[in-house]
Amino acid sequence: MRVKRGDTVLVIAGDDKGKRGKVVQVRDGGKKLIVEGINLVWKHQRPIRRASEAGRIQKSAPIDRSNVMVVCPHCDKPTRGRTKFLDGRKVRSCHRCQEPLDVV
């Protein structure tokens, strides 16, 4: 299923299994996701300018889309998702409750 920026996802594999977060960025044509608070790594950064922060900085690293499931905002459960047509448009919908995931 296609994952978009702003979706809430549940991690189903890896060190952060069971955690939820919001998708901040989609990379590599939708294959990698940066999720808020998930897959945190330490980056050692040197100061480049005076305003630049130096030292150890914790940031989110990309996670593969196969390791997450979209959480339905209506039933609050992870879903595989389906696509269906509403008013002549193709929209993502929840597999469990049949409600659209996208704002129509």
Secondary structure, DSSP 8 states (H G I E B T S, - for coil): ----TT-EEEE-SSTTTT-EEEEEEEEGGGTEEEETTSSEEEEEE---SSSS--EEEEEE--EEGGGEEEE-TTT-SEE--EEEEETTEEEEE-TTT--BSS--
